[in-house]
């Protein structure tokens, strides 16, 4: 987990975007302390016959437009999407939906995200 400019980013979120690009054969994302903050550096190994172009750079920057999937500890996939650029929505495979009210609440056993709906795993 990398916390760049106060935003927690998992490297898997970066890899999920980059791995879908046929131009990229492999990649490595790392966090680097920089000017009192942290930044993310992405190294990419290009696929044969591909060059690092401005177009590829923009594809990587645009990423998934705030949409992605995350796995729960029980192995269930949840879909997370940016809603109006202000709120994150989360949807389960059972179409339970919720909106993040509070993110990154640190507790003794991890980090908690408060969602406005009860979302129960499948039985």
C-alpha positions, 0 to 999 in steps of 0.5 A: 500500500502506497500513500501518495499525497494523502491517497492510499493506493494499492499497487494492484490497482496500478497493475490491474490497469497496466496489465490490460495494455498490450504494449506493456509486457511487465511493470513494477510500481514503487513508492518513493519519499519525495519532497515531504510526501510520497510519489509513485514510480512506475517502471514498464517493460514494453512488449516486442515491437512497441515504443513508449509514446505519448499516447501510451503514457496517456493511456497509463495516466488515464488508468481505469477512470476510477473504476476497478475491482477489489477482492475481499478477504473471503475471496469475493470480488467487489466493484468500485466506481467513481460516482460524480467525481466526489464519492466512491460507490461499491457493488457486490456480485449480489448487486448490494450497493453502498457509498463510502462515507468515510475512508481511511479510519485507522484502528488497532486491527487495520484500516476501516472504510465506512459504507452507507449500506450493510453488505453481507458476503454470500453464504 
